[in-house]
Amino acid sequence: MKASTDRMMTRIKSIYLYIRKKGSVTTKELVEEFGITQRTIQRDLHILQYNKLVESHQRGNWTTTNRKVKVS
């Protein structure tokens, strides 16, 4: 894998684990925590949502789903 792809996957994994640990977070909180742009966070959340790992029942608030995940 390319280094940039590795960084992206590591970041997305970190975002998922952060949401799982906190229970519920806002997009703004993720921007502040990870120090990246809102657009980048939105792209990463879209990937997680597409894979049914996170969901947003209220705009801008994110939680993890009950989908079983093996984190390595």
PyMOL commands that set and color helices and strands:
alter all, ss='L'
color gray80, all
select helices_A, chain A and resi 3-22+27-34+38-50
alter helices_A, ss='H'
color red, helices_A
select strands_A, chain A and resi 25-26+54-58+61-64
alter strands_A, ss='S'
color yellow, strands_A
deselect
rebuild
show_as cartoon
